[in-house]
Amino acid sequence: QVQLVESGGGLVQPGGSLRLSCAASISISRGQYMGWYRQAPGKERELVARVQSAGSTYYVDSVKSRFTISRDNAKNTVYLQMNSLKPEDTAVYYCNTHPPMFSWGKGTLVTVSA
């Protein structure tokens, strides 16, 4: 069974930065999109960003120019650099393929608050 382990979350003030990491227990096909998702309290999980090995990326409008997704295929790891964080970015962040193929990990909590 594939395991996805997210890390890097925490409490940060508005305007701050965090870098999330997601380690997969298997090698993900280079052609497969990897995505970061988030679920805020009382809301459905949403796709935040996705990346393909060839460099193709997508960002939801609310994070464009603030978040950067990247992947290291050699390490089976996906990253999400988050800058200029806002309180509305507060959520549990998860990674998975896009569309999701594997069981969800525990996620990593990001709290943006003064």
Biopython code that builds the backbone (N, CA, C, O; Angstrom):
import numpy as np
from Bio.PDB.StructureBuilder import StructureBuilder

atoms = [
    (1, "GLN", "N", (0.847, -1.187, 0.000)),
    (1, "GLN", "CA", (0.000, 0.000, 0.000)),
    (1, "GLN", "C", (0.883, 1.239, 0.000)),
    (1, "GLN", "O", (1.834, 1.342, 0.775)),
    (2, "VAL", "N", (0.554, 2.174, -0.879)),
    (2, "VAL", "CA", (1.341, 3.392, -0.988)),
    (2, "VAL", "C", (1.092, 4.270, 0.229)),
    (2, "VAL", "O", (-0.044, 4.442, 0.669)),
    (3, "GLN", "N", (2.166, 4.816, 0.759)),
    (3, "GLN", "CA", (2.045, 5.758, 1.863)),
    (3, "GLN", "C", (2.504, 7.135, 1.424)),
    (3, "GLN", "O", (3.530, 7.288, 0.761)),
    (4, "LEU", "N", (1.732, 8.122, 1.802)),
    (4, "LEU", "CA", (2.065, 9.513, 1.546)),
    (4, "LEU", "C", (2.222, 10.198, 2.894)),
    (4, "LEU", "O", (1.297, 10.193, 3.706)),
    (5, "VAL", "N", (3.380, 10.784, 3.135)),
    (5, "VAL", "CA", (3.650, 11.405, 4.426)),
    (5, "VAL", "C", (3.979, 12.879, 4.230)),
    (5, "VAL", "O", (5.007, 13.241, 3.657)),
    (6, "GLU", "N", (3.075, 13.714, 4.723)),
    (6, "GLU", "CA", (3.250, 15.160, 4.599)),
    (6, "GLU", "C", (3.919, 15.721, 5.859)),
    (6, "GLU", "O", (3.718, 15.208, 6.961)),
    (7, "SER", "N", (4.699, 16.759, 5.684)),
    (7, "SER", "CA", (5.362, 17.408, 6.814)),
    (7, "SER", "C", (5.652, 18.866, 6.478)),
    (7, "SER", "O", (5.551, 19.288, 5.326)),
    (8, "GLY", "N", (6.014, 19.623, 7.508)),
    (8, "GLY", "CA", (6.423, 21.001, 7.296)),
    (8, "GLY", "C", (5.423, 22.054, 7.734)),
    (8, "GLY", "O", (5.719, 23.248, 7.686)),
    (9, "GLY", "N", (4.249, 21.631, 8.159)),
    (9, "GLY", "CA", (3.252, 22.587, 8.603)),
    (9, "GLY", "C", (3.612, 23.209, 9.941)),
    (9, "GLY", "O", (4.595, 22.835, 10.580)),
    (10, "GLY", "N", (2.794, 24.161, 10.345)),
    (10, "GLY", "CA", (3.028, 24.815, 11.621)),
    (10, "GLY", "C", (2.230, 26.097, 11.734)),
    (10, "GLY", "O", (1.369, 26.393, 10.905)),
    (11, "LEU", "N", (2.538, 26.853, 12.783)),
    (11, "LEU", "CA", (1.894, 28.138, 13.033)),
    (11, "LEU", "C", (2.786, 29.243, 12.480)),
    (11, "LEU", "O", (3.976, 29.297, 12.793)),
    (12, "VAL", "N", (2.223, 30.111, 11.672)),
    (12, "VAL", "CA", (2.996, 31.198, 11.078)),
    (12, "VAL", "C", (2.137, 32.456, 11.058)),
    (12, "VAL", "O", (0.913, 32.384, 10.945)),
    (13, "GLN", "N", (2.786, 33.601, 11.168)),
    (13, "GLN", "CA", (2.064, 34.866, 11.121)),
    (13, "GLN", "C", (1.707, 35.226, 9.686)),
    (13, "GLN", "O", (2.379, 34.782, 8.755)),
    (14, "PRO", "N", (0.667, 36.018, 9.494)),
    (14, "PRO", "CA", (0.341, 36.487, 8.142)),
    (14, "PRO", "C", (1.559, 37.140, 7.492)),
    (14, "PRO", "O", (2.289, 37.908, 8.119)),
    (15, "GLY", "N", (1.755, 36.808, 6.211)),
    (15, "GLY", "CA", (2.922, 37.306, 5.503)),
    (15, "GLY", "C", (4.127, 36.388, 5.579)),
    (15, "GLY", "O", (5.112, 36.594, 4.871)),
    (16, "GLY", "N", (4.058, 35.384, 6.425)),
    (16, "GLY", "CA", (5.171, 34.464, 6.594)),
    (16, "GLY", "C", (5.229, 33.387, 5.522)),
    (16, "GLY", "O", (4.427, 33.374, 4.589)),
    (17, "SER", "N", (6.194, 32.483, 5.672)),
    (17, "SER", "CA", (6.414, 31.426, 4.686)),
    (17, "SER", "C", (6.560, 30.069, 5.371)),
    (17, "SER", "O", (6.977, 29.970, 6.525)),
    (18, "LEU", "N", (6.207, 29.043, 4.630)),
    (18, "LEU", "CA", (6.418, 27.662, 5.047)),
    (18, "LEU", "C", (6.747, 26.843, 3.807)),
    (18, "LEU", "O", (6.345, 27.185, 2.695)),
    (19, "ARG", "N", (7.480, 25.761, 4.015)),
    (19, "ARG", "CA", (7.746, 24.820, 2.933)),
    (19, "ARG", "C", (7.256, 23.444, 3.360)),
    (19, "ARG", "O", (7.742, 22.875, 4.338)),
    (20, "LEU", "N", (6.299, 22.921, 2.627)),
    (20, "LEU", "CA", (5.755, 21.602, 2.898)),
    (20, "LEU", "C", (6.468, 20.562, 2.053)),
    (20, "LEU", "O", (6.905, 20.835, 0.935)),
    (21, "SER", "N", (6.578, 19.361, 2.613)),
    (21, "SER", "CA", (7.166, 18.239, 1.887)),
    (21, "SER", "C", (6.211, 17.056, 1.935)),
    (21, "SER", "O", (5.467, 16.884, 2.901)),
    (22, "CYS", "N", (6.238, 16.247, 0.891)),
    (22, "CYS", "CA", (5.431, 15.039, 0.839)),
    (22, "CYS", "C", (6.293, 13.918, 0.288)),
    (22, "CYS", "O", (6.763, 13.985, -0.848)),
    (23, "ALA", "N", (6.498, 12.894, 1.094)),
    (23, "ALA", "CA", (7.302, 11.754, 0.674)),
    (23, "ALA", "C", (6.389, 10.582, 0.349)),
    (23, "ALA", "O", (5.537, 10.198, 1.150)),
    (24, "ALA", "N", (6.580, 10.027, -0.826)),
    (24, "ALA", "CA", (5.817, 8.856, -1.253)),
    (24, "ALA", "C", (6.660, 7.597, -1.054)),
    (24, "ALA", "O", (7.881, 7.623, -1.210)),
    (25, "SER", "N", (5.995, 6.506, -0.711)),
    (25, "SER", "CA", (6.725, 5.267, -0.417)),
    (25, "SER", "C", (7.109, 4.502, -1.682)),
    (25, "SER", "O", (7.850, 3.521, -1.629)),
    (26, "ILE", "N", (6.591, 4.969, -2.824)),
    (26, "ILE", "CA", (6.946, 4.339, -4.090)),
    (26, "ILE", "C", (7.303, 5.411, -5.098)),
    (26, "ILE", "O", (7.067, 6.599, -4.881)),
    (27, "SER", "N", (7.869, 4.972, -6.190)),
    (27, "SER", "CA", (8.191, 5.906, -7.253)),
    (27, "SER", "C", (6.920, 6.233, -8.033)),
    (27, "SER", "O", (6.195, 5.337, -8.466)),
    (28, "ILE", "N", (6.667, 7.498, -8.203)),
    (28, "ILE", "CA", (5.502, 7.941, -8.947)),
    (28, "ILE", "C", (5.899, 8.166, -10.401)),
    (28, "ILE", "O", (6.928, 8.776, -10.692)),
    (29, "SER", "N", (5.078, 7.669, -11.295)),
    (29, "SER", "CA", (5.363, 7.820, -12.715)),
    (29, "SER", "C", (5.631, 9.276, -13.069)),
    (29, "SER", "O", (4.928, 10.180, -12.619)),
    (30, "ARG", "N", (6.645, 9.482, -13.869)),
    (30, "ARG", "CA", (6.989, 10.857, -14.260)),
    (30, "ARG", "C", (5.851, 11.537, -15.005)),
    (30, "ARG", "O", (5.733, 12.761, -14.975)),
    (31, "GLY", "N", (5.028, 10.766, -15.661)),
    (31, "GLY", "CA", (3.919, 11.360, -16.400)),
    (31, "GLY", "C", (2.721, 11.678, -15.529)),
    (31, "GLY", "O", (1.770, 12.315, -15.982)),
    (32, "GLN", "N", (2.763, 11.242, -14.291)),
    (32, "GLN", "CA", (1.628, 11.417, -13.392)),
    (32, "GLN", "C", (1.706, 12.759, -12.678)),
    (32, "GLN", "O", (2.738, 13.128, -12.116)),
    (33, "TYR", "N", (0.594, 13.475, -12.716)),
    (33, "TYR", "CA", (0.541, 14.711, -11.946)),
    (33, "TYR", "C", (0.575, 14.395, -10.447)),
    (33, "TYR", "O", (-0.061, 13.447, -9.989)),
    (34, "MET", "N", (1.323, 15.199, -9.697)),
    (34, "MET", "CA", (1.285, 15.170, -8.247)),
    (34, "MET", "C", (0.691, 16.488, -7.780)),
    (34, "MET", "O", (1.001, 17.551, -8.318)),
    (35, "GLY", "N", (-0.157, 16.403, -6.785)),
    (35, "GLY", "CA", (-0.846, 17.610, -6.343)),
    (35, "GLY", "C", (-0.793, 17.823, -4.849)),
    (35, "GLY", "O", (-0.625, 16.886, -4.069)),
    (36, "TRP", "N", (-0.939, 19.066, -4.472)),
    (36, "TRP", "CA", (-1.177, 19.439, -3.081)),
    (36, "TRP", "C", (-2.631, 19.875, -2.966)),
    (36, "TRP", "O", (-3.140, 20.638, -3.787)),
    (37, "TYR", "N", (-3.279, 19.372, -1.931)),
    (37, "TYR", "CA", (-4.659, 19.690, -1.656)),
    (37, "TYR", "C", (-4.730, 20.290, -0.249)),
    (37, "TYR", "O", (-3.793, 20.164, 0.539)),
    (38, "ARG", "N", (-5.844, 20.938, 0.049)),
    (38, "ARG", "CA", (-6.036, 21.417, 1.413)),
    (38, "ARG", "C", (-7.510, 21.333, 1.789)),
    (38, "ARG", "O", (-8.403, 21.392, 0.944)),
    (39, "GLN", "N", (-7.723, 21.191, 3.091)),
    (39, "GLN", "CA", (-9.092, 21.153, 3.608)),
    (39, "GLN", "C", (-9.165, 22.053, 4.827)),
    (39, "GLN", "O", (-8.566, 21.779, 5.867)),
    (40, "ALA", "N", (-9.912, 23.130, 4.671)),
    (40, "ALA", "CA", (-10.125, 24.063, 5.767)),
    (40, "ALA", "C", (-11.296, 23.583, 6.608)),
    (40, "ALA", "O", (-12.136, 22.828, 6.118)),
    (41, "PRO", "N", (-11.369, 24.005, 7.861)),
    (41, "PRO", "CA", (-12.474, 23.585, 8.733)),
    (41, "PRO", "C", (-13.829, 23.885, 8.105)),
    (41, "PRO", "O", (-14.093, 25.010, 7.683)),
    (42, "GLY", "N", (-14.677, 22.875, 8.049)),
    (42, "GLY", "CA", (-16.023, 23.052, 7.519)),
    (42, "GLY", "C", (-16.118, 23.122, 6.010)),
    (42, "GLY", "O", (-17.192, 23.369, 5.462)),
    (43, "LYS", "N", (-14.999, 22.906, 5.332)),
    (43, "LYS", "CA", (-15.003, 22.991, 3.864)),
    (43, "LYS", "C", (-14.544, 21.683, 3.243)),
    (43, "LYS", "O", (-13.940, 20.845, 3.913)),
    (44, "GLU", "N", (-14.831, 21.515, 1.972)),
    (44, "GLU", "CA", (-14.384, 20.329, 1.256)),
    (44, "GLU", "C", (-12.904, 20.462, 0.891)),
    (44, "GLU", "O", (-12.363, 21.564, 0.794)),
    (45, "ARG", "N", (-12.280, 19.326, 0.695)),
    (45, "ARG", "CA", (-10.889, 19.333, 0.248)),
    (45, "ARG", "C", (-10.813, 19.869, -1.164)),
    (45, "ARG", "O", (-11.643, 19.535, -2.010)),
    (46, "GLU", "N", (-9.813, 20.703, -1.422)),
    (46, "GLU", "CA", (-9.658, 21.300, -2.745)),
    (46, "GLU", "C", (-8.223, 21.147, -3.231)),
    (46, "GLU", "O", (-7.281, 21.098, -2.440)),
    (47, "LEU", "N", (-8.083, 21.074, -4.536)),
    (47, "LEU", "CA", (-6.753, 21.059, -5.152)),
    (47, "LEU", "C", (-6.171, 22.461, -5.087)),
    (47, "LEU", "O", (-6.834, 23.432, -5.453)),
    (48, "VAL", "N", (-4.937, 22.566, -4.623)),
    (48, "VAL", "CA", (-4.259, 23.855, -4.534)),
    (48, "VAL", "C", (-3.280, 24.027, -5.692)),
    (48, "VAL", "O", (-3.210, 25.095, -6.300)),
    (49, "ALA", "N", (-2.536, 22.987, -5.990)),
    (49, "ALA", "CA", (-1.532, 23.064, -7.051)),
    (49, "ALA", "C", (-1.199, 21.656, -7.518)),
    (49, "ALA", "O", (-1.373, 20.692, -6.773)),
    (50, "ARG", "N", (-0.720, 21.538, -8.749)),
    (50, "ARG", "CA", (-0.277, 20.236, -9.250)),
    (50, "ARG", "C", (0.927, 20.457, -10.152)),
    (50, "ARG", "O", (1.126, 21.541, -10.701)),
    (51, "VAL", "N", (1.727, 19.400, -10.291)),
    (51, "VAL", "CA", (2.939, 19.498, -11.106)),
    (51, "VAL", "C", (3.183, 18.171, -11.808)),
    (51, "VAL", "O", (2.939, 17.096, -11.258)),
    (52, "GLN", "N", (3.672, 18.280, -13.043)),
    (52, "GLN", "CA", (4.082, 17.109, -13.788)),
    (52, "GLN", "C", (5.592, 17.194, -13.947)),
    (52, "GLN", "O", (6.160, 18.285, -13.882)),
    (53, "SER", "N", (6.241, 16.070, -14.151)),
    (53, "SER", "CA", (7.698, 16.065, -14.233)),
    (53, "SER", "C", (8.235, 16.967, -15.330)),
    (53, "SER", "O", (9.316, 17.543, -15.200)),
    (54, "ALA", "N", (7.478, 17.086, -16.407)),
    (54, "ALA", "CA", (7.931, 17.923, -17.517)),
    (54, "ALA", "C", (7.915, 19.404, -17.174)),
    (54, "ALA", "O", (8.389, 20.228, -17.955)),
    (55, "GLY", "N", (7.378, 19.744, -16.018)),
    (55, "GLY", "CA", (7.379, 21.138, -15.590)),
    (55, "GLY", "C", (6.040, 21.811, -15.648)),
    (55, "GLY", "O", (5.894, 22.935, -15.168)),
    (56, "SER", "N", (5.066, 21.163, -16.218)),
    (56, "SER", "CA", (3.731, 21.735, -16.286)),
    (56, "SER", "C", (3.142, 21.885, -14.878)),
    (56, "SER", "O", (3.135, 20.935, -14.095)),
    (57, "THR", "N", (2.657, 23.072, -14.572)),
    (57, "THR", "CA", (2.077, 23.322, -13.253)),
    (57, "THR", "C", (0.715, 23.993, -13.387)),
    (57, "THR", "O", (0.378, 24.592, -14.409)),
    (58, "TYR", "N", (-0.043, 23.866, -12.316)),
    (58, "TYR", "CA", (-1.344, 24.520, -12.211)),
    (58, "TYR", "C", (-1.496, 25.005, -10.775)),
    (58, "TYR", "O", (-1.084, 24.331, -9.831)),
    (59, "TYR", "N", (-2.093, 26.181, -10.626)),
    (59, "TYR", "CA", (-2.380, 26.728, -9.297)),
    (59, "TYR", "C", (-3.812, 27.252, -9.270)),
    (59, "TYR", "O", (-4.292, 27.841, -10.239)),
    (60, "VAL", "N", (-4.467, 27.032, -8.170)),
    (60, "VAL", "CA", (-5.771, 27.651, -7.994)),
    (60, "VAL", "C", (-5.548, 29.160, -7.878)),
    (60, "VAL", "O", (-4.512, 29.594, -7.375)),
    (61, "ASP", "N", (-6.496, 29.950, -8.333)),
    (61, "ASP", "CA", (-6.301, 31.401, -8.414)),
    (61, "ASP", "C", (-5.880, 32.026, -7.086)),
    (61, "ASP", "O", (-5.089, 32.969, -7.060)),
    (62, "SER", "N", (-6.407, 31.501, -5.993)),
    (62, "SER", "CA", (-6.168, 32.125, -4.689)),
    (62, "SER", "C", (-4.719, 32.017, -4.213)),
    (62, "SER", "O", (-4.326, 32.719, -3.281)),
    (63, "VAL", "N", (-3.914, 31.141, -4.846)),
    (63, "VAL", "CA", (-2.525, 30.986, -4.397)),
    (63, "VAL", "C", (-1.507, 31.361, -5.478)),
    (63, "VAL", "O", (-0.301, 31.340, -5.232)),
    (64, "LYS", "N", (-1.986, 31.697, -6.655)),
    (64, "LYS", "CA", (-1.075, 32.072, -7.742)),
    (64, "LYS", "C", (-0.151, 33.195, -7.301)),
    (64, "LYS", "O", (-0.582, 34.131, -6.628)),
    (65, "SER", "N", (1.085, 33.105, -7.667)),
    (65, "SER", "CA", (2.164, 34.054, -7.389)),
    (65, "SER", "C", (2.633, 33.993, -5.939)),
    (65, "SER", "O", (3.594, 34.671, -5.575)),
    (66, "ARG", "N", (1.970, 33.190, -5.103)),
    (66, "ARG", "CA", (2.405, 33.049, -3.702)),
    (66, "ARG", "C", (2.967, 31.660, -3.410)),
    (66, "ARG", "O", (3.901, 31.522, -2.620)),
    (67, "PHE", "N", (2.404, 30.636, -4.041)),
    (67, "PHE", "CA", (2.825, 29.256, -3.800)),
    (67, "PHE", "C", (3.597, 28.733, -5.013)),
    (67, "PHE", "O", (3.330, 29.121, -6.150)),
    (68, "THR", "N", (4.556, 27.846, -4.748)),
    (68, "THR", "CA", (5.301, 27.191, -5.819)),
    (68, "THR", "C", (5.394, 25.705, -5.520)),
    (68, "THR", "O", (5.865, 25.305, -4.455)),
    (69, "ILE", "N", (4.941, 24.890, -6.465)),
    (69, "ILE", "CA", (5.010, 23.442, -6.316)),
    (69, "ILE", "C", (6.188, 22.915, -7.111)),
    (69, "ILE", "O", (6.490, 23.409, -8.197)),
    (70, "SER", "N", (6.850, 21.910, -6.560)),
    (70, "SER", "CA", (7.968, 21.287, -7.267)),
    (70, "SER", "C", (8.053, 19.823, -6.844)),
    (70, "SER", "O", (7.425, 19.415, -5.867)),
    (71, "ARG", "N", (8.825, 19.045, -7.579)),
    (71, "ARG", "CA", (8.960, 17.633, -7.253)),
    (71, "ARG", "C", (10.387, 17.181, -7.508)),
    (71, "ARG", "O", (11.071, 17.698, -8.391)),
    (72, "ASP", "N", (10.823, 16.213, -6.723)),
    (72, "ASP", "CA", (12.124, 15.585, -6.894)),
    (72, "ASP", "C", (11.855, 14.107, -7.119)),
    (72, "ASP", "O", (11.637, 13.365, -6.162)),
    (73, "ASN", "N", (11.867, 13.673, -8.368)),
    (73, "ASN", "CA", (11.511, 12.293, -8.685)),
    (73, "ASN", "C", (12.500, 11.296, -8.080)),
    (73, "ASN", "O", (12.113, 10.185, -7.719)),
    (74, "ALA", "N", (13.744, 11.674, -7.970)),
    (74, "ALA", "CA", (14.753, 10.781, -7.402)),
    (74, "ALA", "C", (14.458, 10.471, -5.935)),
    (74, "ALA", "O", (14.796, 9.400, -5.433)),
    (75, "LYS", "N", (13.822, 11.429, -5.260)),
    (75, "LYS", "CA", (13.514, 11.266, -3.841)),
    (75, "LYS", "C", (12.038, 10.942, -3.601)),
    (75, "LYS", "O", (11.601, 10.824, -2.456)),
    (76, "ASN", "N", (11.271, 10.798, -4.696)),
    (76, "ASN", "CA", (9.818, 10.547, -4.578)),
    (76, "ASN", "C", (9.165, 11.558, -3.645)),
    (76, "ASN", "O", (8.340, 11.202, -2.803)),
    (77, "THR", "N", (9.540, 12.803, -3.803)),
    (77, "THR", "CA", (9.089, 13.859, -2.896)),
    (77, "THR", "C", (8.529, 15.040, -3.688)),
    (77, "THR", "O", (9.048, 15.411, -4.740)),
    (78, "VAL", "N", (7.468, 15.610, -3.154)),
    (78, "VAL", "CA", (6.846, 16.796, -3.729)),
    (78, "VAL", "C", (6.887, 17.901, -2.674)),
    (78, "VAL", "O", (6.700, 17.646, -1.484)),
    (79, "TYR", "N", (7.132, 19.112, -3.121)),
    (79, "TYR", "CA", (7.247, 20.247, -2.205)),
    (79, "TYR", "C", (6.203, 21.313, -2.540)),
    (79, "TYR", "O", (5.718, 21.405, -3.668)),
    (80, "LEU", "N", (5.878, 22.103, -1.538)),
    (80, "LEU", "CA", (5.030, 23.272, -1.752)),
    (80, "LEU", "C", (5.627, 24.424, -0.954)),
    (80, "LEU", "O", (5.556, 24.446, 0.275)),
    (81, "GLN", "N", (6.208, 25.370, -1.659)),
    (81, "GLN", "CA", (6.728, 26.573, -1.026)),
    (81, "GLN", "C", (5.600, 27.584, -0.952)),
    (81, "GLN", "O", (5.021, 27.958, -1.972)),
    (82, "MET", "N", (5.293, 28.022, 0.252)),
    (82, "MET", "CA", (4.177, 28.932, 0.459)),
    (82, "MET", "C", (4.709, 30.237, 1.038)),
    (82, "MET", "O", (5.281, 30.256, 2.127)),
    (83, "ASN", "N", (4.516, 31.318, 0.306)),
    (83, "ASN", "CA", (4.954, 32.642, 0.728)),
    (83, "ASN", "C", (3.750, 33.551, 0.900)),
    (83, "ASN", "O", (2.654, 33.246, 0.430)),
    (84, "SER", "N", (3.965, 34.661, 1.573)),
    (84, "SER", "CA", (2.899, 35.658, 1.780)),
    (84, "SER", "C", (1.618, 35.002, 2.271)),
    (84, "SER", "O", (0.534, 35.257, 1.747)),
    (85, "LEU", "N", (1.756, 34.164, 3.271)),
    (85, "LEU", "CA", (0.607, 33.404, 3.757)),
    (85, "LEU", "C", (-0.451, 34.313, 4.362)),
    (85, "LEU", "O", (-0.156, 35.341, 4.972)),
    (86, "LYS", "N", (-1.690, 33.892, 4.168)),
    (86, "LYS", "CA", (-2.851, 34.639, 4.643)),
    (86, "LYS", "C", (-3.659, 33.758, 5.595)),
    (86, "LYS", "O", (-3.562, 32.532, 5.534)),
    (87, "PRO", "N", (-4.450, 34.368, 6.470)),
    (87, "PRO", "CA", (-5.276, 33.561, 7.381)),
    (87, "PRO", "C", (-6.162, 32.559, 6.638)),
    (87, "PRO", "O", (-6.424, 31.467, 7.142)),
    (88, "GLU", "N", (-6.617, 32.924, 5.455)),
    (88, "GLU", "CA", (-7.483, 32.011, 4.694)),
    (88, "GLU", "C", (-6.731, 30.812, 4.122)),
    (88, "GLU", "O", (-7.350, 29.917, 3.548)),
    (89, "ASP", "N", (-5.417, 30.781, 4.267)),
    (89, "ASP", "CA", (-4.641, 29.601, 3.869)),
    (89, "ASP", "C", (-4.635, 28.536, 4.961)),
    (89, "ASP", "O", (-4.137, 27.431, 4.747)),
    (90, "THR", "N", (-5.177, 28.857, 6.114)),
    (90, "THR", "CA", (-5.234, 27.903, 7.227)),
    (90, "THR", "C", (-6.036, 26.670, 6.826)),
    (90, "THR", "O", (-7.195, 26.769, 6.424)),
    (91, "ALA", "N", (-5.400, 25.513, 6.944)),
    (91, "ALA", "CA", (-6.030, 24.261, 6.519)),
    (91, "ALA", "C", (-5.083, 23.103, 6.827)),
    (91, "ALA", "O", (-3.923, 23.308, 7.183)),
    (92, "VAL", "N", (-5.596, 21.902, 6.683)),
    (92, "VAL", "CA", (-4.744, 20.713, 6.662)),
    (92, "VAL", "C", (-4.371, 20.474, 5.202)),
    (92, "VAL", "O", (-5.245, 20.407, 4.338)),
    (93, "TYR", "N", (-3.088, 20.347, 4.931)),
    (93, "TYR", "CA", (-2.585, 20.169, 3.579)),
    (93, "TYR", "C", (-2.202, 18.710, 3.343)),
    (93, "TYR", "O", (-1.547, 18.078, 4.172)),
    (94, "TYR", "N", (-2.625, 18.199, 2.201)),
    (94, "TYR", "CA", (-2.375, 16.818, 1.823)),
    (94, "TYR", "C", (-1.738, 16.779, 0.435)),
    (94, "TYR", "O", (-1.877, 17.715, -0.353)),
    (95, "CYS", "N", (-1.044, 15.689, 0.153)),
    (95, "CYS", "CA", (-0.582, 15.467, -1.213)),
    (95, "CYS", "C", (-1.178, 14.165, -1.735)),
    (95, "CYS", "O", (-1.558, 13.286, -0.961)),
    (96, "ASN", "N", (-1.252, 14.060, -3.027)),
    (96, "ASN", "CA", (-1.730, 12.856, -3.688)),
    (96, "ASN", "C", (-1.503, 13.062, -5.177)),
    (96, "ASN", "O", (-1.120, 14.150, -5.605)),
    (97, "THR", "N", (-1.735, 12.040, -5.950)),
    (97, "THR", "CA", (-1.717, 12.240, -7.388)),
    (97, "THR", "C", (-2.932, 13.102, -7.757)),
    (97, "THR", "O", (-3.823, 13.333, -6.941)),
    (98, "HIS", "N", (-2.939, 13.567, -9.010)),
    (98, "HIS", "CA", (-4.124, 14.264, -9.494)),
    (98, "HIS", "C", (-4.513, 13.676, -10.839)),
    (98, "HIS", "O", (-3.767, 13.782, -11.812)),
    (99, "PRO", "N", (-5.697, 13.049, -10.889)),
    (99, "PRO", "CA", (-6.652, 12.898, -9.805)),
    (99, "PRO", "C", (-6.140, 11.928, -8.737)),
    (99, "PRO", "O", (-5.227, 11.145, -8.998)),
    (100, "PRO", "N", (-6.716, 11.977, -7.553)),
    (100, "PRO", "CA", (-6.213, 11.149, -6.444)),
    (100, "PRO", "C", (-6.331, 9.653, -6.739)),
    (100, "PRO", "O", (-7.388, 9.164, -7.136)),
    (101, "MET", "N", (-5.207, 8.931, -6.533)),
    (101, "MET", "CA", (-5.193, 7.489, -6.772)),
    (101, "MET", "C", (-4.955, 6.703, -5.502)),
    (101, "MET", "O", (-5.329, 5.533, -5.414)),
    (102, "PHE", "N", (-4.335, 7.335, -4.515)),
    (102, "PHE", "CA", (-3.912, 6.615, -3.319)),
    (102, "PHE", "C", (-4.710, 7.057, -2.097)),
    (102, "PHE", "O", (-5.389, 8.084, -2.114)),
    (103, "SER", "N", (-4.611, 6.254, -1.035)),
    (103, "SER", "CA", (-5.251, 6.633, 0.220)),
    (103, "SER", "C", (-4.614, 7.918, 0.742)),
    (103, "SER", "O", (-3.416, 8.142, 0.566)),
    (104, "TRP", "N", (-5.402, 8.736, 1.367)),
    (104, "TRP", "CA", (-4.897, 9.996, 1.889)),
    (104, "TRP", "C", (-4.019, 9.785, 3.110)),
    (104, "TRP", "O", (-4.291, 8.920, 3.942)),
    (105, "GLY", "N", (-2.968, 10.580, 3.211)),
    (105, "GLY", "CA", (-2.142, 10.570, 4.407)),
    (105, "GLY", "C", (-2.805, 11.370, 5.510)),
    (105, "GLY", "O", (-3.964, 11.769, 5.391)),
    (106, "LYS", "N", (-2.067, 11.602, 6.583)),
    (106, "LYS", "CA", (-2.619, 12.346, 7.707)),
    (106, "LYS", "C", (-2.625, 13.846, 7.469)),
    (106, "LYS", "O", (-3.315, 14.591, 8.166)),
    (107, "GLY", "N", (-1.862, 14.282, 6.493)),
    (107, "GLY", "CA", (-1.787, 15.709, 6.214)),
    (107, "GLY", "C", (-0.897, 16.443, 7.198)),
    (107, "GLY", "O", (-0.402, 15.869, 8.168)),
    (108, "THR", "N", (-0.706, 17.726, 6.925)),
    (108, "THR", "CA", (0.068, 18.579, 7.822)),
    (108, "THR", "C", (-0.695, 19.883, 8.006)),
    (108, "THR", "O", (-1.127, 20.502, 7.033)),
    (109, "LEU", "N", (-0.856, 20.293, 9.252)),
    (109, "LEU", "CA", (-1.683, 21.448, 9.573)),
    (109, "LEU", "C", (-0.898, 22.737, 9.411)),
    (109, "LEU", "O", (0.199, 22.890, 9.949)),
    (110, "VAL", "N", (-1.481, 23.659, 8.660)),
    (110, "VAL", "CA", (-0.927, 24.997, 8.502)),
    (110, "VAL", "C", (-1.900, 25.976, 9.132)),
    (110, "VAL", "O", (-3.071, 26.033, 8.757)),
    (111, "THR", "N", (-1.408, 26.742, 10.090)),
    (111, "THR", "CA", (-2.229, 27.739, 10.756)),
    (111, "THR", "C", (-1.588, 29.104, 10.566)),
    (111, "THR", "O", (-0.446, 29.330, 10.965)),
    (112, "VAL", "N", (-2.338, 30.012, 9.950)),
    (112, "VAL", "CA", (-1.836, 31.362, 9.707)),
    (112, "VAL", "C", (-2.620, 32.307, 10.605)),
    (112, "VAL", "O", (-3.811, 32.543, 10.397)),
    (113, "SER", "N", (-1.939, 32.837, 11.596)),
    (113, "SER", "CA", (-2.618, 33.665, 12.581)),
    (113, "SER", "C", (-1.621, 34.581, 13.253)),
    (113, "SER", "O", (-0.455, 34.239, 13.451)),
    (114, "ALA", "N", (-2.123, 35.776, 13.602)),
    (114, "ALA", "CA", (-1.283, 36.712, 14.347)),
    (114, "ALA", "C", (-1.297, 36.375, 15.834)),
    (114, "ALA", "O", (-0.645, 37.054, 16.628)),
]
sb = StructureBuilder()
sb.init_structure("model")
sb.init_model(0)
sb.init_chain("A")
sb.init_seg("    ")
for serial, (resi, resn, name, xyz) in enumerate(atoms, 1):
    if name == "N":
        sb.init_residue(resn, " ", resi, " ")
    sb.init_atom(name, np.array(xyz, "f"), 0.0, 1.0, " ", f" {name:<3s}", serial, name[0])
structure = sb.get_structure()
